[in-house]
């Protein structure tokens, strides 16, 4: 029985196990709290979610040198249970750990607001700092044979040998054909890791996507077919090459591929570097697992008591939709990923969002129990805007990272529309501007804060789409808001806007003699200016929809041949003051 057949079988057990074990939630919660007070029984060092700590030991909700603190509790007593390094409220004693960080990577995480939870912070800082300072060679310019990472695990199963780089990974499931801006924080962490001289491992969840991550979801994810997962994998893989440097022969990263950027093609002529990123897919090992053998080898290392105690599981159990046994296994598969990446690529550190903390701790523990490996986990806070909304969502839908899902102009506008109170925080997280420059902007008010928003939009867009696109975006902005282009007859540029195409037959009625014309509500949806026809009609009824500078008043209005006059081949549709798209007549 292979893993795919097994997971299909497990899906049929949707609520049986959870129903019979829900009554144990109270016990599991008490167990969770007892972890803090029973440190005499602990062996390794891991921190636990703030939600699992007693009231006096809550983790600060923001990360930074003045707000986040951490302390570790170490004992020599042996135990099978996970060990706790408690993250606590700020005070003079516990802030020492953060203030004394030495490694470039962790100080960057701390100072820019990425650091939320970490296992054995002082030990991780020590090995990172040792790797960063083990040679006088500059990062990215060291000889290939000096401390090079053995990516094939030829050192006998991921033994902790001294290298110039520490390998760390971050996972991305293939649930859509593009990542959205909510994943950008994690990508920036990988970029900072590489800039600090360490090796990023991008883990594509081709295998775990067949199960579906239940974290933060009110109901089960739709099961995806292999073909959809493959297409999604191809789609999301592209964005990493914008932020990370892959090796010249890395197949998945396409460092020297003819379809890569000019810079990537140039990489094909250079030598490999120890901190070159690699991209792997967990489908390589998960889909070939034999279910009974997997249970015998690893099932004994997971207890239902602890799994029910994790905050992500408790939140899901509290919702109305059933929590299937298939999804309940996701934590085990993610933990096994860490073990495999340790064995195959020497990965010592897993990175992720704070909602993944329980799964990450399970991986740390599995590596210790099975291979006596000392592994680490580090999380970043989940980012919300100042009004409490989830990062990456707008009225028009998700803010996609792939240009074929969202234009460069719309991406730029997303950042330009940042709330005043979020600008400085986002400059630290989503740009690489020096902190000294960002601190100067902290006192800006009035019109100056708009200048800071433009800096944020420019820098964030340049990282994803390249700085060369900014000129076209500025031309578009000047044309739309500086007295330029209106409905296709103005002088301003519409180069950076989303664009859809209509045929002459569509706007004239074609050979069948129909009335002709395309419904404008449909065009708003096709351009991504509205998420549905209903929303588009609400926009029209509210007076926020325009063709050029002309307000649209009829919810059932159509765009006909009369819109394309005087040789104009395109028409600009506007949603509100700052969002627009172009309808172009096919030649």
Secondary structure, 3 states (H helix, E strand, C coil): CEHHHHHHHHHCCCCHHHHHHHHHHHHHHHHHHHHHHCHHHCCCCECCCHHHCCHHHCCCCCCCCCCCCCCCCCCCCCCCCCCECCCCCCCCCCCHHHHCCCCHHHHHHHHHCCCCEECCHHHHHHHHHHHHCCCCCCCCCCCCCCCCCCCCCCCCCCCCCCCCCCEEEEEEECCCCCCEHHHHHHHHHHHHHHHCCCEEEEEEECCHHHCCCCCCCCCCCCCCCHHHHHHHHHHHHHHHHHHCCECCCCCCCCCCCCCCCHHHHHHCCCCCCCCCEEEEECHHHHCCCEHHHHHHHHHHHCCHHHHHHCHHHHHHHCCCCCCCHHHHCHHHHHHHHHHHHHHHHCEEEEEEEHHHHHHHHHHHHHHHHHHCCCCEEEEECCCECCCCCECCEECCEECECCCCCCCHHHHHHHHHCCCHHHHHHHHHHHCCCCHHHHHHHCCCCCHHHHHHHHHHHHHHHHHHHCHHHHHHHHHHHHHHHCCCCCCCCCCCCCCCCEEEEECHHHHHCHHHCCCCCEEHHHHHHHCCCCCCHHHHHHHHHCCCEEECCEECCCCCCEECHHHCCCCCCEEEEEECCCEEEEEEECC
